[in-house]
Amino acid sequence: MKTHGTDILTRFGQVVRMKRIALDLTQEELAEKADLHRTYVADIERGTRNVSLRNIERLANALRCSIPTLFADIEKGAK
């Protein structure tokens, strides 16, 4: 379901990418910190992966933010 013109997977991926770049991390470095595969992170950033709650938590920790912050940033970007 699309809201605000862009679906949630794309918006989530955009936020992950923005936060990764702000921390000056490559996709590979983020993947290592989150204990995920680099191609999985790339898929997330492209909005082609439906991420599980466990992996959202791993990403939030690796990005040094909370889960609510990730989702708040998604909502900010949608407005």
C-alpha positions in Angstrom: 0.0 0.0 0.0 1.3 3.4 -0.9 1.0 6.4 1.3 2.4 9.9 0.8 3.2 8.8 -2.8 6.0 6.4 -2.0 5.7 3.0 -0.4 7.1 2.1 3.0 9.9 -0.1 1.7 11.2 2.7 -0.4 10.9 5.3 2.3 12.6 2.9 4.8 15.4 2.3 2.4 15.9 6.0 1.8 16.2 6.6 5.6 18.7 3.7 6.0 20.8 5.1 3.2 20.7 8.7 4.5 21.7 7.6 8.0 24.5 5.3 6.6 25.9 8.1 4.6 25.7 10.5 7.5 27.9 8.0 9.5 30.3 7.7 6.5 29.7 4.0 6.2 29.8 1.9 3.1 27.0 -0.6 2.6 29.5 -3.3 3.4 30.5 -1.7 6.7 26.9 -1.2 7.7 26.2 -4.8 6.8 29.1 -6.0 8.9 28.0 -3.9 11.9 24.4 -5.2 11.5 25.5 -8.8 10.9 23.7 -8.8 7.5 24.9 -9.5 4.0 25.9 -6.5 1.9 23.5 -7.4 -0.9 20.7 -7.5 1.7 21.5 -3.9 2.8 21.6 -2.9 -0.9 18.2 -4.4 -1.4 16.9 -2.5 1.6 18.2 0.8 0.3 16.6 0.1 -3.1 13.3 -0.6 -1.4 13.1 -4.2 -2.7 13.3 -6.0 0.7 10.6 -6.3 3.3 12.7 -6.2 6.4 11.9 -8.3 9.5 11.7 -6.7 12.9 14.9 -8.5 14.0 16.8 -6.9 11.1 15.2 -3.5 11.7 16.6 -3.7 15.3 20.0 -4.8 13.9 20.1 -1.9 11.5 19.0 0.7 14.1 21.8 -0.5 16.4 24.3 -0.4 13.6 23.1 3.1 12.6 23.3 4.2 16.3 19.7 5.2 16.6 16.5 3.8 18.0 13.8 2.0 16.1 11.3 4.8 16.8 13.8 7.3 15.4 14.1 5.3 12.1 10.3 5.3 11.7 10.0 9.0 12.8 12.5 9.9 10.1 10.4 7.9 7.6 7.3 9.9 8.5 9.3 13.2 8.3 10.5 12.4 4.8 7.0 11.5 3.7 5.6 15.0 4.6 
